[in-house]
């Protein structure tokens, strides 16, 4: 990934199992900061029908890190929790 030197994974937890995940995925795509590129979004069953979304991105190592991403994702309707679960430096 030219220009990107980080791999970032963020877990997005919906408020309830009734949340429309397709709408939430679209909102996540629209909320990605300009210094990051969405790689993919995977669904992960949690419990009792609740499904979290693992958002995988490529980013640039710069001041502020994942703050803008976390702020943008936390503003999405029906999101109860955001957690950056992994940040890795890409080799190459």
N, C-alpha and C positions, 0 to 999 in steps of 0.2 A: 504494500500500500504506500505509494509515493507520498511523502510528506507526513505520514502518520507513524508514530513510533510507540504508541501504547495500545494495548487491548484492554477494554473496560467491560465489566459485566455489572449490571445493576438489576436488583430484584424489585419488581413493582408489585405490590399487594393490593388487589381490589378490596373495596369495603365489604362485599358480600358475593356469594355464588351467583346472584342474579345479575351482576354487572355484565353488560354486553362487551365481551372481550374484543370483538372486531372493531367496535368504536374506540375502545381504549387503545388498541394497537395503532389505529390511525392517528389518534391524539398524541401518542408517544412519538410516532414518526415526525409529526409536525413540531414537536417540542425539542428536537435534537439541536443543540447549539451548532453554530457554523464551523466551529473548530473540531467537530466530530463527524463521523460517518457511520450510519447504521449498518451493521453487518447482518444481524438477524434477531428475531424475537421468538423465543421458545416458550411453550406453555409447560408449567410444572404443577401437577396435582399436589395440593397441600393436605386437605382433610375436609370431609363433609361437603364435597362438591366445590370447595374453594380452589381456584387455580391461580397461581402467581405467574407473572411474566418475567422471564429472564431476558433482559435487553442487552445484546452484545454489540459493542461499538468499537471503532478505531478512533483514536484521539491523538492529540499533540501534547507532548509534555511541556506544560507552561504554567505560569503562576495562576493560582486559583483552582488548579486541578479539575475536580469533578463538581465543584460548587454550583456552576451555572446549570449543569445537567440535573443535579439533584433539585435545585430550585424550580426549574422548568417542569420536571416530572411531578413534583409535589403539588403543583397548581392544577393538574389534570383532574377533572370531575371524577368522583368515585374512587380515587386513589387513597388508601388508608396509610400506606407506609412505603418508603423508598429506602433501599439499602444497597450501597455499592459493595458488592461481594468480592470483586477481584479487579486488580489493576496490574498489568504485566507489561514490561518493556519488550517490544518486538525486536528481534535480532535482524540484522541485514542492513 
